[in-house]
């Protein structure tokens, strides 16, 4: 997938993920240069598609860099046009906060079907 803007890839079949993506688009990037797209409508390699089913992905426009999960969130926050997000993005790049943020992200991903807007279709299945 080539683009001139970063692309944030999320699970479009999950209502919780879709609502979270819409909130992020509105409040973090302010409709700015990031393209928000469900993975189901992206032409991703098999490994990236498998990752996108478990975590959000932020794809760099040159296609050589991919951030996932809490790292994608941190990069979004650091590059937000709203300066008040920058400290949180910077904090999430530090080892202790990154570990804690990653644990919270993984818990949220595993339990997204239980969260507001979640449905049984949002549940992650182990292979």
N, C-alpha and C positions, 0 to 999 in steps of 0.2 A: 504494500500500500504506500504510494508516494503522496506527499502533501506539501504544501507550502507553510502550513501551520501545524503545531503539535496536535495530535489526535488523542482524546481521552476515550478509551474503549471500556464499555460496561456491559452488563448482562441486561439486554432489552426485554427478556422474558420474565425478569424478576421485577415485580412492582416496587419493592423496597429499593432496589438498585436504581430503577428509573427515577423514582422520586428524589433519591439522594443525588443523582446526577443532575437533575433539573435544579435542585437547590444549590449545588456547587456551581453550576453554570451561572445562575442568577447572582449568588452572593460572593463567590470567590473570584471568578473571572469576569463577572459583569457583562457577559456576552462578548468578551474580548476575543483575542486571536486563537483561542483553543477551540477546535472542532470536537463536539461531543457526539459519539456515534455508538450504537449498540454493536457488540461483536458480531451479531447475526447478520449485519449489513456491511461487514468489512471483509476484505480479501486478505486474510491472515494466513501465515504459514501454520502448519499443524501444531507445532509446539506453542506458538503464540495463541492460537485458538484454544488450546487446552488450558493455558494459563488464564485466558480471559474468562473462562467459565468459573474460575475460582477467585479472581481478584481483578480490580480495575487495572488497566494498563495505560500508561502515558507514553505515546510513541513520538520520538523526536522527528521533526520534518525530514531530516536526512536519512531516516530509517536505520541508523546505526546504533541508536540508544533507545532502550526501553526501560521504564521504571514501572514497578508493580506494587500494589498494596499501599502500605504506609509511605513508601518512598515516592510513589506517584502523588500522594496527597501532599507530602512535604514540598515537592517540586512545584506543584500547583500553587501552594500557599506562598512560596518564595517568589514566584513570578506573577502574583496577583497584581492588578493595577491598584488595589486597595492596600495601602501600606500597613494598615493595622493587622493584616494576616502574616506579614513577614516574620515577626518574632516567633510565632507558633511554627511556621515552616522551618525556621532556623533551629528551634528547639528539637523538632522531630528528626533533624539530621545528626543530633548528638547521640552517642552510643546508648546511654541509659534510657533517655526518652524514646529513642528509636525502638529499642527492645520492648519497652512498655507499650508504645503505640502499635507496634507490630502484633503484640499479644492481643490487644483490644481489637485490632483490625481482623485478625484471624477468628476471634470469638464471634465478632459481628458477622463475618462471612459464613461461618458454620451455622449460625442461628438466625440468619436473615429471614427465613420463612416464619419465624416466631415474632418478628418485629412488626410494628405498625405498617400496614400495606403489604406485608409478606403473605404469600400463599404457599401451599404445598409444592407448587412448581418451582419455588425459589430454593428449595432444599438442595444442598450439595450432596452428591452421592459418591461414595468411595468405590473405586474400581477394584 
